[in-house]
Amino acid sequence: MSALHHLKKAALIATALVLIFTLQGCPYIDPDYEFDYEIIITDVPANLEGLNSQYNDYNSALPFEAGP
């Protein structure tokens, strides 16, 4: 067998292994597993000016009309 044949075979095996390991997904989780979410709600609103641009695009995807 030629070196090219060995290289193709090694590439095929490596590709198959990568696909197997990346496509296997998350491990099975018990459906009765309960997770406690920690939600932090403050009395003072957070300023999101750093996330917004001059075009007000941060607020453009709201499902309701924002502002007064």
TIKETOR-642611 format. One line per field, with one value per atom (N, C-alpha, C): residue in one letter; atom name; x, y, z. Coordinates in nm, 2 decimals, padded with zeros to 4 digits. Each point is the difference from the previous one (the first is absolute). Layout:
<titis>
residu A_...
atome CA_...
X X_...
Y Y_...
Z Z_...
</titis>
This chain:
<titis>
residu M_M_M_S_S_S_A_A_A_L_L_L_H_H_H_H_H_H_L_L_L_K_K_K_K_K_K_A_A_A_A_A_A_L_L_L_I_I_I_A_A_A_T_T_T_A_A_A_L_L_L_V_V_V_L_L_L_I_I_I_F_F_F_T_T_T_L_L_L_Q_Q_Q_G_G_G_C_C_C_P_P_P_Y_Y_Y_I_I_I_D_D_D_P_P_P_D_D_D_Y_Y_Y_E_E_E_F_F_F_D_D_D_Y_Y_Y_E_E_E_I_I_I_I_I_I_I_I_I_T_T_T_D_D_D_V_V_V_P_P_P_A_A_A_N_N_N_L_L_L_E_E_E_G_G_G_L_L_L_N_N_N_S_S_S_Q_Q_Q_Y_Y_Y_N_N_N_D_D_D_Y_Y_Y_N_N_N_S_S_S_A_A_A_L_L_L_P_P_P_F_F_F_E_E_E_A_A_A_G_G_G_P_P_P
atome N_CA_C_N_CA_C_N_CA_C_N_CA_C_N_CA_C_N_CA_C_N_CA_C_N_CA_C_N_CA_C_N_CA_C_N_CA_C_N_CA_C_N_CA_C_N_CA_C_N_CA_C_N_CA_C_N_CA_C_N_CA_C_N_CA_C_N_CA_C_N_CA_C_N_CA_C_N_CA_C_N_CA_C_N_CA_C_N_CA_C_N_CA_C_N_CA_C_N_CA_C_N_CA_C_N_CA_C_N_CA_C_N_CA_C_N_CA_C_N_CA_C_N_CA_C_N_CA_C_N_CA_C_N_CA_C_N_CA_C_N_CA_C_N_CA_C_N_CA_C_N_CA_C_N_CA_C_N_CA_C_N_CA_C_N_CA_C_N_CA_C_N_CA_C_N_CA_C_N_CA_C_N_CA_C_N_CA_C_N_CA_C_N_CA_C_N_CA_C_N_CA_C_N_CA_C_N_CA_C_N_CA_C_N_CA_C_N_CA_C_N_CA_C_N_CA_C_N_CA_C_N_CA_C_N_CA_C
X 00.08_-00.08_00.09_-00.05_00.07_-00.01_00.08_00.00_-00.13_-00.04_-00.12_-00.12_-00.01_-00.11_00.00_00.11_00.01_-00.04_00.04_-00.04_-00.15_-00.06_-00.15_-00.07_00.05_-00.06_00.01_00.11_00.02_-00.09_-00.01_-00.09_-00.14_-00.04_-00.14_-00.03_00.09_-00.01_-00.01_00.09_00.00_-00.13_-00.05_-00.12_-00.12_00.00_-00.11_00.01_00.12_00.01_-00.04_00.03_-00.04_-00.15_-00.06_-00.15_-00.06_00.05_-00.06_00.00_00.12_00.01_-00.07_-00.01_-00.07_-00.15_-00.05_-00.14_-00.07_00.07_-00.07_-00.09_00.02_-00.09_00.03_-00.10_00.01_-00.04_00.06_-00.04_-00.15_-00.06_-00.14_-00.02_-00.10_-00.03_-00.14_-00.01_-00.12_-00.11_-00.12_-00.10_-00.06_00.02_-00.04_00.10_00.11_00.11_-00.05_00.01_-00.04_00.12_-00.01_00.11_-00.06_00.07_-00.04_00.07_-00.08_00.06_00.02_00.11_00.03_-00.03_-00.11_-00.03_00.02_00.08_00.03_-00.08_-00.09_-00.08_00.04_00.05_00.04_-00.11_00.01_-00.09_00.04_00.13_00.05_00.02_-00.05_00.02_00.15_00.04_00.14_00.01_00.10_00.02_00.07_-00.07_00.05_00.05_00.04_00.05_00.12_00.09_00.11_-00.03_-00.12_-00.04_-00.07_-00.05_-00.08_00.10_-00.05_00.07_-00.08_00.05_-00.06_-00.14_-00.02_-00.12_-00.11_00.03_-00.10_-00.03_00.09_-00.03_-00.01_00.04_-00.01_-00.15_-00.08_-00.14_-00.09_00.06_-00.08_-00.08_00.04_-00.06_-00.11_-00.04_-00.09_-00.14_-00.07_-00.14_-00.10_00.04_-00.10_00.07_-00.08_00.06_00.06_00.13_00.08_00.00_00.01_00.01_-00.14_00.01_-00.13_-00.06
Y -00.12_00.12_00.12_00.11_00.12_00.09_00.09_00.09_00.09_00.03_00.08_-00.07_-00.13_-00.08_-00.01_-00.01_00.00_00.14_00.11_00.13_00.02_-00.04_00.01_-00.08_-00.12_-00.08_00.06_00.06_00.06_00.13_00.07_00.12_-00.04_-00.11_-00.05_-00.04_-00.07_-00.05_00.12_00.10_00.12_00.08_00.01_00.08_-00.08_-00.13_-00.08_00.02_00.00_00.01_00.14_00.10_00.14_00.01_-00.05_00.00_-00.07_-00.12_-00.08_00.08_00.06_00.07_00.13_00.07_00.13_-00.01_-00.10_-00.02_-00.08_-00.05_-00.09_00.08_00.13_00.09_-00.01_00.04_00.01_-00.14_-00.03_-00.13_00.01_-00.12_00.00_00.06_00.09_00.06_-00.05_-00.03_-00.05_00.11_-00.04_00.10_00.06_-00.07_00.05_00.09_00.02_00.09_00.14_00.06_00.13_00.10_00.11_00.10_00.12_00.06_00.12_00.12_00.08_00.12_00.11_00.07_00.11_00.13_00.07_00.12_00.12_00.09_00.12_00.12_00.05_00.12_00.11_00.11_00.11_00.11_00.09_00.12_00.10_00.01_00.10_-00.07_00.06_-00.07_00.02_-00.10_00.00_00.08_00.07_00.09_-00.09_-00.01_-00.08_00.09_00.12_00.09_-00.06_-00.08_-00.05_-00.11_-00.06_-00.10_00.06_00.12_00.06_00.08_00.03_00.08_00.13_00.08_00.12_-00.02_-00.12_-00.04_-00.06_-00.01_-00.05_-00.15_-00.07_-00.14_-00.10_00.03_-00.09_-00.02_00.11_00.00_-00.03_-00.02_-00.01_-00.13_-00.11_-00.13_-00.02_00.10_-00.02_-00.03_-00.09_-00.04_00.11_00.11_00.10_00.14_00.10_00.14_00.04_00.04_00.04_00.15_00.04_00.14_00.07_00.13_00.07_00.05
Z 00.00_00.00_00.00_-00.06_-00.01_00.12_00.01_00.11_00.00_-00.13_-00.01_00.05_-00.03_00.05_00.16_00.06_00.15_00.05_-00.07_00.04_-00.01_-00.11_-00.01_00.11_00.02_00.11_00.13_00.04_00.12_00.01_-00.10_00.00_00.01_-00.06_00.01_00.15_00.06_00.14_00.09_-00.02_00.08_-00.01_-00.12_-00.02_00.06_-00.01_00.07_00.15_00.06_00.14_00.05_-00.08_00.03_00.00_-00.10_-00.01_00.11_00.03_00.11_00.13_00.03_00.13_00.01_-00.12_00.01_-00.02_-00.06_-00.02_00.10_00.10_00.10_00.09_00.01_00.08_00.15_00.07_00.15_00.06_00.11_00.07_00.04_00.02_00.04_00.13_00.01_00.13_00.05_00.12_00.06_-00.02_-00.05_-00.02_00.13_00.11_00.13_00.07_-00.07_00.06_00.01_00.12_00.02_00.02_-00.07_00.01_00.06_00.10_00.06_-00.07_-00.07_-00.07_00.10_-00.01_00.09_-00.08_00.03_-00.07_00.09_-00.05_00.07_-00.05_00.08_-00.04_00.10_-00.06_00.09_-00.01_00.10_00.00_-00.10_-00.03_-00.09_-00.14_-00.11_-00.13_-00.04_-00.08_-00.05_-00.13_-00.01_-00.12_-00.11_-00.11_-00.12_-00.11_00.03_-00.10_-00.07_00.07_-00.07_-00.10_00.01_-00.10_-00.12_00.02_-00.11_-00.09_-00.12_-00.10_-00.02_-00.09_-00.04_-00.07_-00.05_-00.07_00.09_00.13_00.10_-00.04_-00.05_-00.05_00.12_00.12_00.11_00.03_-00.01_00.03_-00.12_-00.11_-00.12_-00.01_00.07_-00.01_00.11_00.07_00.11_-00.06_00.07_-00.05_00.03_00.06_00.03_-00.02_00.00_-00.02_00.13_-00.01_00.12_00.02_00.12_00.03_00.01_00.04_00.02_-00.13
</titis>
